[in-house]
Amino acid sequence: MIMSRSSITQTHFIALQLLSAAFVLCKPPDSDKPAGEHVHGREKIGDTEHYVDGVHNPEYDRQVLLGEDEATEFDKLSLEERKERLKIVFQKIDKDEDGLLTREELKNWANHVYSRNHRIDTEKHWDEHERADKDKLRWSEFLALGYGVSSETELEERPEFTDKFRQRLLREKRRWMVADKNKDKILTLAEYYDFLHPEDSNDTKHVYVEEQFEFMDKNRDKIVTVQEYIDDMYPPDSRAKDVEEPDWVKAQREQFDQYFDKNKDGKMDKQEVKMMMFPENYDRDDAEAAHLIYHADTDEDEKLSEEEVMKKYDIFENSHAIDFGNVLVHHDEF
């Protein structure tokens, strides 16, 4: 996310929250957070730190967005190669082939890319599990890959099974039970999709809200204070000493007070967290389409020509919901 935090509007921030689950980690050995940990909780990818001396590092976010390997591949492309591929992507978005991108076409493309990325992510992790039945995944098989055991009892006997580790397991089990629609304790591929990406389904998004609430509610008092909210995005142990709070953090304090704390009591309850993450009448894909048109539509006709897109190439390259970086690397697969 090359855009600074201080420039994030309410809808952009919500988009980042919703996109967080696109980067689910299925394997849990190195963290006490469950599959579905949101982006704010991940502080390092390879050798790339999320914060350097208390300053937000955009390269970290780019690697979250593209994946470490794809970010490296993307860097190998020259500027001209990237622009030529963007022209190809332009043609794919332009469904009516009139040489202009409408807000609806951009919205549909954003939804297509988002859904495709989640589907590919689900199929990738599904194939990593050794399954007795190719069409089903049992809890014991999930534990085998994620924890190296075949039962919870075996896991509890391990000395490294700390309270945080136990909380992680409980969250994953709760998510599993919610995704298991027919309650047979086995997941199909479709149910496994809901397990990895619960925010995509009305049947499972409540468990995602529950998890995010628990991540922020550090003292377990069933409320989220503004400081807990900030600490979740800007962990105290990542901050340099004697450094003034960054502008984007100050902006998020204002977001909390103005938008998220609905009853103005200085904190958020679970319902307010849900409204923050899934606000009524908010369309993630339409918001991104409107954002792109706002920044690139120089003739103000509510449509984008190829010339306008190329002039604002950097805006499209760094678009989160539309994920042009990934598309530019693998444009022939879309």
N, C-alpha and C positions, 0 to 999 in steps of 0.2 A: 504494500500500500504506500506508494510514493507520496500521495497526498498527506500533508501534515495533519495531526490529530486536531489541531486548532481550527482547521477548515472543515471538519466533518459536521454536516448538518444532522438533525435528528434522524432523518430517513437514511442517510449514509451510515450512521452509526448502527441503526437497526439492521441494515444490510450486512454489515460486518458481523453482527451477532448471529444472523441467520446463516451466513456462509461458513461460520466456524466449524460446523459439523462436517463440512466437505473434506476436512482434513483429519478424519477419525483415525485413531491408532487402534488396531485390533489386538496387537500383542501387548500385554501389560507388564512384563518383567521389570522394566526400568522406571516405573512410575506408580504412585499410589492412586492415581486418578483412573477412572474407568474408560472403556471405549466410549468415544464421544466427548472427550475432554475438549473444551473450546480453545480457540486459538490463543486467547490471552494467557492460558496456563502453560503454554509451551515456550520455554525460554531459550532453547538452543537447537539448532539443526546443523549437524556436522560440527564444523568449527565456527559457525556463524552465530553470534550472540544476539538476542533480541534487543538488549540495551547495552551500550558501551559508554561507561562513565556516566550513567544516568540519562544518556541521550538515545532516543529511539532510533534503531537501525533499520532503514527501509529495505536493505538487502535481505534481512531475515524474513520480512513479509513477502518479498518476491519469491523466496525459496519455499515458503509455505504455500504460496499460490501455485507455483509451477511444479514444485517438487525439486529436490536438490539436483537430480540428474538432468531433468528437463531445463532447469535454469541454466545449467552449464551448457547444454546443447543450444539453447536459445542465444547465449552469449557468443556462440561461434558464428552466428549469422551476421553478415554485414548489414549496415543500415539499408542499403539498396535492396538486399534480399528480403529483409523484413517488410519493406514497403511493397515490394512486388507480391509477397504473399498476402499482405493486407488487401491488395486489390482483388485477389482471388476470394478472400473471405467476404469482401464487399459484395461480390456477385452472388455468393451463396445466401447472403442475408436478403438481397434484393429479389424477392420471390416473384414479383410481377414484372421484373426486368425492364423497369422504366428509367433506370439510371439514378434513382433516388431512394434513400432509405427513410421510411416513415417510422414514426414512434411505435406503431404496431409491429412492424417488421423487426425492429430492434428488440422489442419486448419478447416476441416469439423466439428470436435467436437466443436471447439471454436464458429463457426457460429451457430451450433445447440443450444448450451447453451445460447448464446447471444439472439437468436431469441426466444427461449423458455421463457427466463426470461421476455422479453418485452411483449410477448403474455400473460403470466400469470398476469403480472402487469396490462395490459390493461383490461383483463377480471375481475380482482379484483375490479378495480375502476369503471368499467362499472356496476357491480352488486351493488355498493354502491348507485347509483342514483335511486331514485324513478321515474319510467317512465310510462307514460300512455300507451305507445306502447313498448312492450318488445324488439322490434328490432330497436328502434329509440330513440335518445336522443335530446330533444329540449333545446334551449339556456336557457329558463326559468327554466328547470329542473336542468341544470348545475348550474345556479345561486343559486337555492334553497339549494343544498348541499354545494357548495363552499363558498357562502356568506350569506346564510340565508334569501334571498329575492327572489322574483319572477320576478323582473324587474330592469333595470338599474336606472330608475327614483326613485324607492324606495331606492336604494342603495345610490344615490347621496344626498338624504335628510338626511342621517345619519351624525351626527357630526364627527364620526371617519373617514369619507370618505376624507382622506387627498389627496394631490397631488400625493404622492407616491402610494397610494392605487389606485388612478385613472389611473396612468400609468400601474399598474399591470393589471387592468381590460382591458385597451386598448390593451395590449399585448395578453391577453388571447382571446379577441374578434378577433383580427387580426389572431391569430393562428387558431381559430375556422373557420373563413371565408376561410382560405387557405385549411384547411382539408376538408371543405364542397365542394366536387368536383362537385356535380350537382346543387349547389347554391340554395338548398331548405330550408336553415337555420336549417336543422336537420342533425344530424350525425348518420350514421350506425355504427356498431361495427368496421368495417374496417376503416371508416373515423375517428372514435374515437382513433384508434391505431395511425393514423397519427397525430392527435391532441396531444396525449401524447408523441409520439416519432417521431417528424418530421425529425430528423436526419437520419432516416432509409429509407426515400423515396426521390427520385430525385424531386418529385413534391412539396415537402414541406420543404426540408432542407434549402431553402433560408430564410424561416422565423426563423429558428433556428439560422442561422448565424446573422440575424438582431438582435435577442434578445441578443446574446452573445456580439455583437458589442455595443449595448446600455448599457449593464451591465458594460463594461469596459470604455466606453466613459463618464466619470463622468461629465465633464463640457459641454457636448453636442455640441462640436465644430466639429463633424463629423470626427475626427481622434482619434487614440489611441496612446498615448505616451508610452514610455517604463515604466514610473512610474505608469501610469494608469493600464498598463498590470500587473505590479507587485502588485499594491494595490488590484487588483481583486483577486489574489491568496493569498496574504499576507496582509490582511486588517490592516490599521494603528492602529485601536483600539484593535487589538489582539496582538500587539507587546509590549514586556516589554521595559521599558525605559532604556536607556544607555546599550543596548545589541547589539553587533555587528550583522550585517546582516548575516543570516545563509548562509552556502555554497550553499544550493539548490536554494536560491533566487539569489545569484550571478550567478549561472549556468543559471538560467532563463533569466537574463539580457543578457548573452552571446547568448542564444538561440534566443532572440529577435533580436539582432544585426546581427547574422550570418545567420539565416534562415528565420525569419518572416518578417523582414523589407526588402522587395525585392529590392526597389530602393534606399536604404541606405539614406533616408532623415530623419531618427530618429523617425519615427512614422509609424503606420499602418493605411491604409484606409480600407474601407469595403471589397474590393477585396482581400487585403492582409490577412485580418482576415479569409475570406472564404478559401483562399489557405492554411492557417495555420490549419484550422479545417478539411478541406477535400482536402488534397494535391493530385495532379495527380499521378496516378500509385502507389497509396498506398493502400494496402490491410490490414486492421486491423487484421483479423484473421490469415493471413499468417505471419504477423510480430510477433504475439505472438507465433506461432508455431516455427518460426525460433529462437526466443528468448529462448524457452525451450530447443530446440535441442542444441543450442550454449552452454548452461550452463550444460546440463546433458549428452551429447554425449561424453563419455570418450574415446571410441575406434574410434571416428571420422569416423563412417560409414554412417553418416547422418540419422541414425535411433536410436530409443531408445528401449532398452530391459527393461524388468520388473526390472531387477537388477539395471540398470542405473537410472530408475525412482525412485526406493526406496532409492537409495543412495542420491538422490537430492530431497528427500521428501519435504523439506521446500520450494523449488522453486515452486513446483506444488501446495502446500497448499496456497501459496500467489499469484498465477497467477490470474491476474485481468480478462482478457478476457475469460480464460477457467473456472474461477469461481469454482475451486475445493472445496473451503470451503463449498459452498452451495450444490454442488453435493455430497460431502461426508456425509452431513447431510441427504439429500434426494435422495440417490443414486438409490433407487428402483423406483423412478418416472421418471428416464431418460431412 
